[in-house]
């Protein structure tokens, strides 16, 4: 699942930045006998794993959104310097670029993982108060 969800490090950044949307998966280090992916999980503590059990996020759980969940939160356009920049996703062999473009790229985030690149863009927009200046 780690190819489909954001990394643990970025997950922690999302939580710290105020990600509020529910996600199907979470990173957790404290599960005992719960179902994960429809099967009984082995007990584990102290090692972070992705689980699909709906939980209330506490200090030991972090959102692990899928690319589609992050795309729902990213604006299609951003108004910057009186220009409307359009969200573009460029998939390359070894990297994924997420950027806002018009007439040139004003910001881009790159990662080997598409969910990570999308989450990094969400974090950039949140940090720069651009989530409120969007459509």
C-alpha positions as CSV (number, residue, x, y, z in Angstrom):
1,X,0.0,0.0,0.0
2,X,2.9,2.4,0.5
3,X,3.0,3.1,-3.2
4,X,-0.6,4.2,-3.1
5,X,-0.5,6.3,0.1
6,X,1.7,9.1,1.2
7,X,4.9,8.2,3.1
8,X,4.9,8.3,6.9
9,X,7.1,11.4,7.0
10,X,4.7,13.4,4.7
11,X,1.7,12.0,6.6
12,X,3.1,13.5,9.8
13,X,3.6,16.8,7.9
14,X,0.0,16.7,6.7
15,X,-1.4,16.2,10.2
16,X,0.8,19.0,11.6
17,X,-0.4,21.3,8.8
18,X,-4.0,20.7,9.6
19,X,-5.2,18.0,7.2
20,X,-8.8,17.5,8.2
21,X,-10.3,15.3,5.5
22,X,-11.1,11.7,6.4
23,X,-8.9,9.1,4.6
24,X,-9.4,5.4,3.9
25,X,-6.0,4.5,5.3
26,X,-3.9,5.7,8.2
27,X,-0.4,5.1,9.5
28,X,-0.6,3.6,12.9
29,X,1.9,2.1,15.4
30,X,-0.6,0.7,17.9
31,X,-3.0,-2.0,16.8
32,X,-3.9,-5.2,18.5
33,X,-6.0,-7.8,16.7
34,X,-7.9,-5.4,14.5
35,X,-8.9,-6.1,10.9
36,X,-6.6,-4.6,8.3
37,X,-7.4,-5.0,4.6
38,X,-10.2,-7.3,5.6
39,X,-8.0,-9.8,7.3
40,X,-7.0,-10.2,11.0
41,X,-3.8,-8.3,11.7
42,X,-1.0,-9.6,13.7
43,X,-0.4,-7.5,16.8
44,X,2.1,-4.8,16.4
45,X,3.3,-1.9,18.5
46,X,6.0,0.6,17.9
47,X,6.3,-0.1,14.1
48,X,4.2,2.1,11.8
49,X,2.0,0.3,9.3
50,X,-0.8,1.4,7.0
51,X,-4.2,0.2,8.2
52,X,-7.6,0.6,6.9
53,X,-9.5,0.5,10.1
54,X,-11.5,3.7,10.6
55,X,-9.9,5.4,13.7
56,X,-9.9,8.7,15.3
57,X,-6.5,10.1,14.7
58,X,-4.6,10.5,17.9
59,X,-0.9,11.0,18.6
60,X,0.1,7.6,17.1
61,X,-2.0,7.8,14.0
62,X,-1.5,9.8,10.8
63,X,-3.7,10.3,7.7
64,X,-2.4,8.3,4.7
65,X,-4.4,9.7,1.8
66,X,-4.5,8.1,-1.6
67,X,-3.7,10.2,-4.7
68,X,-7.5,10.6,-5.4
69,X,-8.2,11.8,-1.9
70,X,-5.5,14.5,-2.2
71,X,-6.7,15.5,-5.7
72,X,-10.1,16.2,-4.2
73,X,-8.5,18.8,-1.9
74,X,-6.2,20.4,-4.5
75,X,-7.7,23.3,-6.4
76,X,-7.9,23.0,-10.2
77,X,-6.7,26.6,-10.6
78,X,-4.8,29.1,-8.4
79,X,-5.0,32.8,-8.7
80,X,-1.5,34.2,-8.3
81,X,-0.3,37.7,-9.4
82,X,-3.6,38.3,-11.3
83,X,-3.0,35.1,-13.3
84,X,-5.0,31.9,-13.2
85,X,-2.6,29.0,-13.0
86,X,-3.9,25.5,-13.8
87,X,-3.0,22.3,-12.0
88,X,-0.8,20.0,-14.1
89,X,0.4,16.5,-13.3
90,X,3.3,15.2,-15.3
91,X,4.2,11.5,-15.0
92,X,7.7,10.6,-15.9
93,X,9.5,7.3,-15.7
94,X,11.1,7.9,-12.3
95,X,9.4,11.0,-11.0
96,X,6.0,12.7,-10.8
97,X,5.7,16.5,-11.1
98,X,2.7,18.4,-9.7
99,X,2.6,22.0,-10.7
100,X,0.5,25.1,-11.3
101,X,1.2,26.5,-14.8
102,X,0.3,29.7,-16.6
103,X,2.1,31.2,-18.5
104,X,5.0,29.5,-16.7
105,X,5.3,27.1,-13.8
106,X,5.2,29.2,-10.6
107,X,5.6,26.2,-8.3
108,X,6.3,22.5,-8.7
109,X,6.6,19.5,-6.4
110,X,8.4,16.4,-7.5
111,X,8.6,12.9,-6.0
112,X,9.0,9.3,-7.1
113,X,5.5,8.7,-5.6
114,X,2.5,10.4,-7.1
115,X,0.7,10.6,-3.7
116,X,3.8,12.2,-2.1
117,X,4.1,14.8,-4.9
118,X,0.4,15.7,-4.6
119,X,0.7,15.9,-0.8
120,X,3.8,18.1,-1.1
121,X,1.8,20.5,-3.3
122,X,-1.0,20.6,-0.8
123,X,1.5,21.4,1.9
124,X,3.0,24.2,-0.2
125,X,-0.4,25.7,-0.9
126,X,-1.4,25.5,2.7
127,X,1.8,27.1,3.9
128,X,1.5,29.9,1.5
129,X,-2.3,30.5,2.1
130,X,-3.1,29.6,-1.5
131,X,-5.8,27.1,-0.7
132,X,-8.1,30.0,-0.1
133,X,-7.3,31.7,-3.4
134,X,-8.4,28.9,-5.6
135,X,-11.2,27.3,-7.5
